């Protein structure tokens, strides 16, 4: 099964510790699936209601493949709309 997620990359924080604190807050948002700190930025993944929903600065759409053969979600980045990936 493939699901659409939004990957959100934050603006830089003062330090990795500040980014970690911010990620703790982000992890409480509805739709939050996974996140990590990369240097002094947060990178988080959120379920979207629609595959065609609007994207904002710092966001990109990714697709997760889940199923019996995977443990958790396998994230595959896609910079193109889903319709053009199979063309």
SULCOR-V741325 format. One record per residue. RES is the residue in one small letter. SS is DSSP state (2 for helix, 1 for strand, 0 for the rest). Layout:
res={RES;RES}
ss={SS;SS}
This chain:
res={x;x;x;x;x;x;x;x;x;x;x;x;x;x;x;x;x;x;x;x;x;x;x;x;x;x;x;x;x;x;x;x;x;x;x;x;x;x;x;x;x;x;x;x;x;x;x;x;x;x;x;x;x;x;x;x;x;x;x;x;x;x;x;x;x;x;x;x;x;x;x;x;x;x;x;x;x;x;x;x;x;x;x;x;x;x;x}
ss={0;1;1;1;1;1;1;1;1;0;0;0;0;0;0;2;2;2;2;2;2;2;2;2;2;2;0;0;0;0;0;1;1;1;1;1;1;1;0;0;1;1;1;1;1;1;1;0;0;0;0;0;0;0;0;0;0;0;1;1;1;1;1;1;1;0;0;0;0;0;0;0;0;1;1;1;1;0;0;0;0;2;2;2;2;0;0}
